[in-house]
Amino acid sequence: MTTDQTEGGERDIVPAELLDSVLGQSFSRADTPEMVAFREFFAEQSARHFSADEFMVLGPSHHVPGGACEGKNALAPSSLWNNVVPLIAAMDAIRDELGEPVRITNCYRSSDYNSCVGGVSNSYHKTFKAADWVCGTGTSADWAAAAARVRDRGAFTGGIGIYETFVHVDVRGQSIDWDNR
């Protein structure tokens, strides 16, 4: 398997104890016209466990003051919104399987941000078809196993990547797994 098939050595991470404070900053754009429109679009998708804002999270490294990637991400453009629909369903099914809250740490990435955090040039994050996420209990291997069970039942077709502190899931239309721990 080549890195063209995986998401590469993504490194959009912060220490677990800082995750809530860093990601909480993502919602400061809550009433922008783009977010209002995305919330309306999202409301039509019948998500059970997630909000529109969670899928528009800008990623941990976007908010690290003085960091190399600070301010480099952007909201997903409306031309890509339909791409996230199967991902919403996949993440809801994964949340059901785990029986625990799931926190999306990264979804859409602009090209500049994707490059900055070590994503591959053809990353599914750039097309709004991928999410990196964590769960409050278990390990990334446990979470990836839950995602694989959901995929095996036909809830989505896509990639599952295990990283040391998070899992990547995408809806590329082809099943593939990788371990970047």
Secondary structure, DSSP 4 states (H G I P E B T S, - for coil): --TTTS--S------HHHHHHHHHGGGGGTTSHHHHHHHHHHHTT--SS--HHHHT---GGGGSTT-TTTT---PPPGGGGGGGHHHHHHHHHHHHHHTS-EEEEE----HHHHHHTT--TT-GGGGT-EEEEEESSS-HHHHHHHHHHHHHTTS---EEEE-SS-EEEE--SS-EEEE--
